[in-house]
């Protein structure tokens, strides 16, 4: 994926992140997973895996976090 295409996808997500009062992030280098939490504490009661290998976590229908698999490989796309 070209850098422009990748940045376009990020741009579509920005309104969601800006609407969040707080975002907590944790990167697990051993697993190469980036965890983004929009609510603490949170307890997901549902989740879905997207075609892009991102796990969207829900609590009572509200998105409370994202788990981004293979995070470092994604970062290399824009370098």
Buried (B, 14 or more C-beta within 10 A) or exposed (E): EEEEEBEEEEEEEEEEEEEEEEBEEEEEEEEBBBBBBBBEEBEBEEBEEEEEEBBBBBBEEEBBBBBBBBBEEBEEEEE
